[in-house]
Amino acid sequence: MGTNRDAVEINNHIGNLKHKLNKIHQRLVDDDQFVSAKSMMSILKGGGKQVKFLLEIFKEHNVKTDLLAGKDISVSTAKRYWTCYDHVKQFIEDEYSLEDYKLKDIDYRFITKFEFFLKTTRKCNHNSSLKYINNLKKIIRIALANQWMDRDPFYNYKVQFEAVQREYLTAEEIEILYTKELHFDRLKVVRDMFVFSCYTGLAYSDVEKLSKSDITIGIDGKQWINIKRTKTNTRSSIPLLPIAKEILSRYAYDPKVIKSERLIPVFSNQKSNAYLKEIAMLCGITKPLTTHLARHTFATTVTLTNGVPIETVSKMLGHKSLRTTQHYAKIVDRKVSDDMKILEEKLKTQRKDVKENQ
C-alpha cells in the first residue's frame, strides 16, 4: 500500500512540475524571449523571476548578429563575437568550474580576471585583449538595458589601447615592387592586387568583392570606385589613378575574372599574405608585407605625403571618424620631422663648407 501511495505522490509531483514548466515555456514564447532548459529551470527555482546567464545571452546575440553579417556588420566582426564567446566559455570553465555564469554575479573582478586570462592563457596582446573585452561589454550593455543586471561591472574599468606603429611602403619601395620581374603567375597576381590597393586604399575584403557595377563615372567625368566598405558599411568613393586603371585593364579578359564577375583575381587572404612574404624577400623589402599594409601605404605615401587634405583621405578610406585617419597624419608628421632633421644636418654641413672655403 505504502509503495502505491508513494508512486501516486511522485506522479502527482511530476504532473505538477510538468504543468508549471509548460506554463513557463508558453510565457517565454508569448514574450518572445529566449527559451532553454536552463532559463525555464531558473524561473521554476526563482519563483517566477528568470535568472539570466552570460553565455546564454551571448549566444542569442551572436545568432542574431550572424543574420546581419555582410549587411549591417562585417562577417569578420560576427566571427569575432563567436571567438570572444569561446574565450568567455573557456574562462568560466577554467576559473569557476561552471558551464555558465549568472549575469547578476558578474562584477569588476570578473572583468579583470577575464582580461588576465586573455593575456596569459589565450596569449592575446594588449590591444586584442581589449577588443574582446569590448565585445563582452556590448553583451553587458544589453543585459543592463533589459534590467537583467543591477549594476555595471565596467563602471570603474578603463580601456586604454596602446598606440600602434603602422608600417607603410615608401614611393621607392612601391616602384621596386611594381617593376620587379617575377617568374610565377601567382606572385604576379598577388603583387598586382597589392599595388592596386596601394593606389585605391581598398582593404582586402573590398578588393575581393569589387565588381564592374562598383566602377562609376564621377563628377569630373572620370572613372571612380563607389562601394560600401565591408568592415564599416560606410560609403567609399575613390577616383581611379592611372596605375590602378592599368592593373584593371590587364585582367579585363582574364577567364577567372570573367567567370567570377569580379575586376581582379584574388587568392585567399592567408595565401595572399604568404605570397607577399615571398615577394618581399625577392624585392629586398624587410617590412612585413601584408594585404593591409597596402591600405596604410595609400593613406600615407600616396595621399597625405603628397598633400591630399586629411578630410579627403578620410572620405576615400571610408572612415567613420576623422580621428581614425589622424593616426596616419601623425605618421606623416613623424616622417616630415625625420626628413627635416636630415635637411638640418645637410644645411649645417653646407654652412661649414662655405666658412672653410672663405
Helices and strands as residue ranges (DSSP letters): H 2-30, H 37-45, H 54-68, H 75-96, G 103-105, H 108-120, H 126-145, H 171-179, H 185-198, H 204-209, G 212-214, E 215-217, E 223-228, E 235-239, H 242-250, H 255-260, H 269-283, H 291-297, I 298-303, G 304-306, H 310-317, H 322-357
